[in-house]
């Protein structure tokens, strides 16, 4: 097994692996980072009591983080005419119809989120094999297939993020940067957990939030007290 670096070992020494921390306690530790020379991201990982193999337990949605993500989000909008103009006015980075579809078909995917008007989905569907694996495919379930492109663009630029349960039943969401400080990170994480609770499938049985942890990019995982987490959210 590879030996951990000195920075990691120093950060890990501040964490009791047997303890389940409150969200406030965990973020106070995570916000210190690992000593890296850049502004590390801070993530929350939540293990849900669902089976993603069943369509009715495939937890997915969006959450608007109160303090944003700390990163610039590049938004592409597939729209025509008036809706294209609305998207540009709202701050979309890339806007187009068939020519934008053609650009993606050639392999260009230099954007972080994509939005499309319903009338464009016939064309956008043709590049689904490119967008889908990258998590960029517009989807009506998360509000990115819409005629209200201006509002969605503004929300995405302000810090709306998408979450989706993975095969193992885990949801990973970045809740900000170390530089945010513990209070803002905690508030963003609470918003994520609240959205996960709202997205609980009716078919999910037993304990829904089974375990959770937060960590900075190069820091150790800090396990959370799930009972406190539910109350906190």
N, C-alpha and C positions, 0 to 999 in steps of 0.2 A: 504494500500500500504506500502511495506517495506521501511524503511528509508534508504537513501543512506549513505554510510560511509563518514567519515570526509575527507579522501583523495579525494574521488570523488567530494564532495561538494567544496573543495578548487580548484580542477582542473576546475570544471564547472563554478566557479566564474570568470574565465579568458575568458569565451566564451559568446558572446552576442547571445542568441538564435534567435534573429530577423535578425541578419546580415548574409549576404552571403559572405564568405571570398574568397580571391584569393587562389590558391593552395599554393603559397609561404607563405602567412600569416597563413593558416591552418596548414601547416607542421611545422612552427615555434612554434606553440602552441602544436601540437601533440607530437613533439620531446621532450617536457619536461616531457611527461608521466604523470602519476597520483600520483607519489610518491611511487609506489610499490617497493618492495625490490628485484625485478628481472627485467631483460631486456624485457620490454613489446613489443609485436608485434604491428605494425601499419598497419591498413587496410584501403582500400578505398572501398566504396559501391556506385554503380552507378545504378540508376533506369532508365531502357531503355524503350522507347516507342515501345515495341514489345509485341506480344502475343505468348508466348512459346508453347501454345497448337497447334499452326500451325508449321509444320515441317520446312517450309521455313523461319520461324522467330526464330528458336532455335539457338541463338547466342552462338558460341563455338569456342575456338581456344587456341593458346599458345602465350606467350610473354616472351622474354628473358630480365630479369631485368638487367639494366646496372651494378648494384651493388649487385646483388644476393639477396637472401632471408634472410641471416643471420642464416640459420639453415642447418644442415647436411641432405642431401637428400639421402635416401637409395633406390637404383635402382635395380630392379630385371629384368633379361633378359631371355626370353624363346627362346633359340636358340640351334642349333646343330653344331658340328664340327668346321669348320673354323670361322663361325660367332660367336660361343660361345667364341672362343679364342680371337676374336677381341673385344668382349664385356668386357672380363676380363682385357685385356690390356688397355682398355679405362677407367677402374675404376669402372665397375659395381660391386655392393656388392654381388649379388647372380646371378648365371648363371646356367642354366640347361635346359633339354628338358622334357622328360616324368617324370623323377624323381622329378623335380621341380613342375610339374603339380600335381603329386600325393601328394606332401607335402602340397600344397595349398588346395587340396581336403580334407585333414585331418584337415584343419582349420588354417593353418599357413598363416599369412598375415603381417609379420613384415617388411614391406617395404612401401615406400611412392609413388613410381612411377613404372610402369611396361612397358616393351618394348618387342615386339615379332617380329620374322621374319614371313613373310607370310605363310611359310610352317608349322609353329607351330600353326597357328590359329585354325585349326581343333581340336587340343587337348586343347588349351587355351579356346576355346568356351565352352567346357564342364564344366569349372569352372567359367563361366560367372556369375552365380547366387551368387557366393562368391565375385568375384572381382567387379562386376557392382555396387552393393549398396555401396561399399566403395570407389567408384571413381577410381578404380585401373585397370579397363579393358583397355588393349591396343586398340587404335582406329586409323585407317588410316587417319581420318579427322584432327587429331591433331599431326600426324607424328610419332606415337608410334608403328605403324605396318610398318616395313621397313627392307630393307636389309642393310641399312647403319647404323647399330646398334652403331658403334663406335662414329659417330658424334652425334647421339641423346643422348647417354649416357653422353658425355662430356657437351652437352648443358644443360641437366637436372641437372648435378652436379654443373654447373656454375651458375644456378639460373633461368632456364626456368620454368615458371609456367603455369598451365592450367587454363582457365576460362570457365565458363558455366553459362548461364542465368538460374535463378531459376524460379519456377512457378509464382512468383509475378512480374517477369520481372526485378529482381535485380541481379547484378553481384557483388560478394564479392571477393576481392583479397588482400592477405597480401603483402605489399610492403617493408617490412623490419622490423628492430628493432629500438626502441627509440635511442639506442646507435649509429645508423647510422648518426644522425644529420639531420637537416632540408634539406640541399642541396641534399644529396643522396636519401632521402625519396621522395623529390619532383621529382627528375629525374626518379626514379623508377615508381612513380605514373603517370608521363607524358607518359612513355612507355606503361603503361596499357591502358590509355585513347586513345592513338594513335592506339593501336591494336583493341580496341573496335570500334573506328570510321572506321577502315579498314574492320571490320567484319560486318558492317551495312548491313542488308538484303535489297535487292532491293525492297522487298514487304513492308518494314516498312514505314508507313505514318506518317506525322506530325513531331513533335519534337522528335528526337531520344534520346538525353541525357536529361531526364526530371528533374532529381535531382541527387545530389551526396553529399557524406560526408566522412570525414576521422575521425579516432579515434584510440587511443591506446587501449590496451586490457581492462584496467579498467577505461579509461578516457571517457569523454563525446563526443558525436558526434559533429563534427564541419562542418556545412553546407557550401557547396561550391557555388561560383558564376558560373553557368553552361556556361555562355557566355565566361567568362575568361578561364574556363577549356578547352573549345574547341580551343580557340586561343592558349593557352599554349601548348596544345598537338600537 
